[in-house]
Amino acid sequence: MRKYLNIRASVRSTCSALIKSAVLLSFTLAVSAACNHTRGDDFLIGASPGLEIEQRESMLLPIARLLENTTGVKFRYIPPKHWPGYMEDMRNSKYSLLLDEPHLASWRLENLAHVPIVRLPGNMSFVIAARKRDEDIVALADIAGHVVCAGAPPALDGLILFEQFDNPSRQPQLLPTSGFQEAYGYLVQGRCRAAVLRRADYEAGSHGGDALRILYLSETFPNWTLSADSRISETLLDRIRQALLDPAGTGELVPGGRLLPANAADYSGLGRLLDNFWGLR
């Protein structure tokens, strides 16, 4: 009987020690998680290479400081090196906040459970244009096999171009450009037979509208969008949204004067543009 009581006491003591260890471990993990959150190691901000370096830094660096000041959590902007690296980092969820084109935001909403937070004001739309004096290029089908200036996919303008030519044997040849101004310049110089340009620039006459023939007008897309991944809690997400929608905090950082709320429904289906892009298969 005494032996039984000793065994029972030993079991009770062991269980008590295990419970204390479990409680201590849970507390340690909680403290560790809190410390990691405070350091902000997970809260990296990125932006796609489709935005010029100066534009990225003039927006993202101040936004990182704004969010840190208003939330008490450290945010850090990490510039992208190039498109392949950016796509790999996006696919592997390196960033907690990403500012980029609407089709990329749509892909993350569908595949990485991102939440759209805010977007730049206005919308995006594109034209595929040729020179009027180029009498051999009068319809969209005429540019098949010819050189066209546009951003290299997954840039939105390049994807829009190739979406119109699903037959690989009847596609244009791409001359990648670093921006719409360069694409227009190459078109005027005759280095390409057509170019993908921003509709707003064309309609404003900044791309020589009178000298161009429109071959295709794209649908309208939401403007560049900032989305957040699931590592950002709902509470922190609300504080980020509130800070970014306050014109007093972002009025001088954003082209057009202020950021606007982003609605998930506006991005539905835009990820289709990336269906044939190898980097996200």
C-alpha positions as CSV (number, residue, x, y, z in Angstrom):
1,M,0.0,0.0,0.0
2,R,2.9,2.3,0.9
3,K,4.5,1.5,-2.4
4,Y,1.3,2.4,-4.2
5,L,1.0,5.7,-2.4
6,N,4.6,6.5,-3.2
7,I,4.0,5.8,-6.9
8,R,0.8,7.9,-6.9
9,A,2.7,10.8,-5.2
10,S,5.5,10.5,-7.8
11,V,3.0,10.6,-10.7
12,R,1.2,13.6,-9.1
13,S,4.6,15.4,-8.7
14,T,5.5,14.6,-12.3
15,C,2.2,15.9,-13.6
16,S,2.5,19.1,-11.6
17,A,6.0,19.6,-13.0
18,L,4.8,19.0,-16.6
19,I,1.9,21.5,-16.1
20,K,4.3,24.1,-14.8
21,S,6.6,23.5,-17.7
22,A,3.7,23.8,-20.2
23,V,2.5,27.0,-18.6
24,L,6.1,28.4,-18.7
25,L,6.5,27.4,-22.3
26,S,3.2,29.0,-23.3
27,F,4.2,32.2,-21.5
28,T,7.7,32.1,-23.2
29,L,6.1,31.7,-26.6
30,A,3.7,34.5,-26.0
31,V,6.4,36.8,-24.8
32,S,8.6,35.8,-27.8
33,A,5.7,36.5,-30.2
34,A,5.1,39.9,-28.6
35,C,8.7,40.8,-28.8
36,N,8.9,39.8,-32.5
37,H,5.8,41.9,-33.1
38,T,7.3,44.8,-31.4
39,R,10.5,44.6,-33.4
40,G,8.4,44.5,-36.6
41,D,10.5,41.9,-38.2
42,D,7.5,40.5,-40.2
43,F,6.2,43.9,-41.3
44,L,8.2,44.5,-44.5
45,I,6.8,46.8,-47.2
46,G,7.5,46.2,-50.9
47,A,6.6,47.7,-54.2
48,S,6.8,46.3,-57.7
49,P,9.6,47.4,-60.2
50,G,6.8,48.7,-62.4
51,L,7.1,52.0,-60.4
52,E,10.2,54.1,-61.0
53,I,12.7,54.1,-58.1
54,E,12.2,57.7,-57.2
55,Q,8.4,57.3,-57.1
56,R,8.7,54.2,-54.9
57,E,11.0,55.8,-52.5
58,S,9.2,59.1,-52.3
59,M,6.0,57.2,-51.3
60,L,7.1,54.1,-49.5
61,L,9.8,55.5,-47.2
62,P,7.5,58.2,-45.7
63,I,4.6,55.7,-45.5
64,A,6.8,53.3,-43.5
65,R,7.6,56.2,-41.1
66,L,4.0,57.3,-40.9
67,L,2.8,53.8,-40.0
68,E,5.5,53.3,-37.4
69,N,4.6,56.6,-35.8
70,T,0.9,56.0,-35.8
71,T,0.8,52.3,-34.8
72,G,3.9,52.0,-32.7
73,V,5.0,49.0,-34.8
74,K,8.2,49.1,-37.0
75,F,7.7,49.0,-40.7
76,R,10.5,48.7,-43.1
77,Y,10.5,49.4,-46.9
78,I,12.6,46.9,-48.9
79,P,13.3,48.0,-52.5
80,P,12.9,45.3,-55.2
81,K,16.0,44.4,-57.3
82,H,14.2,43.2,-60.4
83,W,10.9,41.6,-61.6
84,P,12.0,37.9,-61.1
85,G,13.2,38.6,-57.6
86,Y,10.1,40.6,-56.8
87,M,7.8,37.8,-58.0
88,E,9.6,35.2,-56.1
89,D,9.5,37.3,-52.9
90,M,5.8,37.9,-53.4
91,R,5.0,34.2,-54.0
92,N,7.0,33.3,-50.9
93,S,5.2,36.0,-48.8
94,K,8.3,37.9,-47.9
95,Y,6.4,41.2,-47.5
96,S,3.5,42.0,-45.2
97,L,2.5,45.0,-47.2
98,L,2.8,45.4,-51.0
99,L,2.0,48.3,-53.3
100,D,1.7,47.3,-56.9
101,E,-0.5,46.9,-60.0
102,P,-4.1,45.7,-59.6
103,H,-3.6,42.3,-61.3
104,L,-0.9,41.4,-58.9
105,A,-3.1,42.5,-56.0
106,S,-5.8,40.4,-57.4
107,W,-3.5,37.3,-57.6
108,R,-2.6,37.8,-53.9
109,L,-6.2,38.1,-52.9
110,E,-7.0,34.8,-54.6
111,N,-3.9,32.9,-53.7
112,L,-2.3,34.4,-50.6
113,A,-5.4,35.6,-48.7
114,H,-4.3,39.3,-48.9
115,V,-6.6,42.1,-48.0
116,P,-6.7,45.3,-50.1
117,I,-6.3,48.4,-47.9
118,V,-5.9,51.5,-50.0
119,R,-5.3,52.5,-53.6
120,L,-3.9,55.5,-55.5
121,P,-6.6,57.9,-56.8
122,G,-8.0,57.4,-60.2
123,N,-8.1,54.4,-62.5
124,M,-5.8,52.7,-65.0
125,S,-6.5,52.2,-68.7
126,F,-4.3,51.7,-71.7
127,V,-4.3,52.1,-75.5
128,I,-2.3,50.2,-78.1
129,A,-1.3,52.9,-80.6
130,A,0.5,53.1,-83.9
131,R,1.7,56.1,-86.0
132,K,-0.9,57.4,-88.4
133,R,1.6,57.7,-91.1
134,D,2.3,53.9,-90.8
135,E,-0.3,52.9,-93.4
136,D,0.4,49.1,-92.9
137,I,-0.8,49.2,-89.3
138,V,-4.4,50.1,-89.2
139,A,-6.0,47.4,-87.1
140,L,-4.8,45.5,-84.0
141,A,-4.3,42.2,-85.9
142,D,-1.7,44.1,-88.1
143,I,0.9,44.2,-85.4
144,A,1.2,40.4,-85.2
145,G,4.8,39.6,-85.9
146,H,6.0,43.2,-85.6
147,V,7.9,44.9,-82.8
148,V,5.7,46.5,-80.1
149,C,7.0,48.6,-77.2
150,A,5.6,47.8,-73.7
151,G,6.7,46.8,-70.3
152,A,7.9,43.2,-70.0
153,P,5.3,40.9,-68.3
154,P,4.3,40.7,-65.6
155,A,3.9,44.5,-66.1
156,L,0.3,45.2,-66.7
157,D,0.7,46.9,-70.1
158,G,2.7,44.0,-71.4
159,L,0.2,41.4,-70.2
160,I,-2.7,43.4,-71.8
161,L,-0.8,43.4,-75.1
162,F,-0.3,39.6,-75.2
163,E,-3.8,38.9,-73.9
164,Q,-5.0,40.1,-77.3
165,F,-2.9,37.5,-79.1
166,D,-3.5,34.0,-77.8
167,N,-2.1,32.3,-80.8
168,P,1.7,31.9,-80.2
169,S,2.4,32.0,-83.9
170,R,0.5,35.3,-84.4
171,Q,2.0,37.4,-81.6
172,P,3.9,40.7,-81.7
173,Q,7.6,40.9,-80.8
174,L,8.1,42.8,-77.6
175,L,10.7,45.5,-77.2
176,P,10.7,46.0,-73.4
177,T,10.6,49.6,-72.2
178,S,11.1,51.0,-68.7
179,G,8.2,53.4,-68.9
180,F,5.5,54.9,-71.0
181,Q,7.5,57.9,-72.0
182,E,10.2,55.6,-73.3
183,A,7.7,53.5,-75.2
184,Y,6.3,56.6,-76.9
185,G,9.8,57.8,-77.7
186,Y,10.7,54.5,-79.4
187,L,7.4,54.5,-81.3
188,V,8.1,58.0,-82.7
189,Q,11.6,57.0,-83.6
190,G,10.3,54.0,-85.5
191,R,12.0,51.4,-83.2
192,C,8.6,49.8,-82.8
193,R,5.5,49.7,-85.0
194,A,3.1,50.2,-82.0
195,A,3.3,50.9,-78.3
196,V,1.1,50.4,-75.2
197,L,0.5,53.8,-73.6
198,R,-1.5,55.1,-70.7
199,R,-4.9,56.3,-71.9
200,A,-4.7,59.3,-69.6
201,D,-1.5,60.5,-71.2
202,Y,-2.8,59.9,-74.7
203,E,-6.0,61.8,-74.0
204,A,-4.1,64.7,-72.4
205,G,-2.0,65.0,-75.6
206,S,1.3,64.3,-73.8
207,H,1.9,61.4,-76.2
208,G,1.2,63.2,-79.5
209,G,-2.4,62.0,-79.9
210,D,-2.9,63.7,-83.3
211,A,0.0,61.7,-84.7
212,L,-1.3,58.3,-83.4
213,R,-3.9,55.8,-84.4
214,I,-5.6,53.9,-81.6
215,L,-5.7,50.1,-82.3
216,Y,-7.1,49.0,-79.0
217,L,-8.6,50.5,-75.8
218,S,-8.3,48.4,-72.7
219,E,-10.8,47.9,-69.9
220,T,-10.5,50.2,-66.8
221,F,-8.6,48.9,-63.8
222,P,-8.2,50.1,-60.2
223,N,-5.1,52.1,-59.7
224,W,-2.0,50.9,-57.8
225,T,-3.1,49.1,-54.6
226,L,-1.6,48.4,-51.2
227,S,-2.6,45.0,-49.8
228,A,-1.8,43.3,-46.5
229,D,-1.2,39.6,-45.7
230,S,-2.6,37.6,-42.8
231,R,0.3,38.3,-40.4
232,I,-1.2,41.7,-39.8
233,S,-4.0,41.5,-37.3
234,E,-7.4,43.0,-37.8
235,T,-6.7,45.6,-35.1
236,L,-3.5,46.7,-36.7
237,L,-5.1,46.6,-40.2
238,D,-7.7,49.1,-39.0
239,R,-5.0,51.4,-37.6
240,I,-3.0,51.2,-40.8
241,R,-6.1,51.9,-42.9
242,Q,-7.1,54.9,-40.7
243,A,-3.6,56.3,-40.9
244,L,-3.3,56.0,-44.7
245,L,-6.8,57.4,-45.3
246,D,-6.0,60.6,-43.3
247,P,-5.2,63.3,-45.9
248,A,-3.3,65.2,-43.2
249,G,-0.7,62.3,-43.1
250,T,-0.5,61.3,-46.7
251,G,-1.5,64.4,-48.7
252,E,2.1,65.2,-49.7
253,L,3.1,61.7,-50.3
254,V,0.7,60.5,-52.9
255,P,0.2,61.6,-56.6
256,G,-3.3,63.1,-56.7
257,G,-3.3,64.2,-53.1
258,R,-4.8,61.3,-51.1
259,L,-5.3,57.6,-51.0
260,L,-8.7,55.9,-51.4
261,P,-10.2,52.8,-49.8
262,A,-9.7,49.6,-51.8
263,N,-12.7,47.3,-52.3
264,A,-11.9,43.6,-52.8
265,A,-14.7,43.2,-55.4
266,D,-12.9,45.6,-57.8
267,Y,-10.1,43.1,-58.2
268,S,-12.2,40.0,-58.9
269,G,-10.9,38.2,-61.9
270,L,-8.0,40.4,-62.7
271,G,-5.5,37.7,-61.8
272,R,-6.5,36.0,-65.1
273,L,-3.9,38.2,-66.7
274,L,-1.2,36.1,-64.9
275,D,-2.6,32.7,-65.9
276,N,0.1,32.1,-68.5
277,F,2.9,33.9,-66.7
278,W,5.4,31.2,-65.7
279,G,6.6,33.0,-62.6
280,L,3.4,32.4,-60.7
281,R,2.4,28.9,-61.8
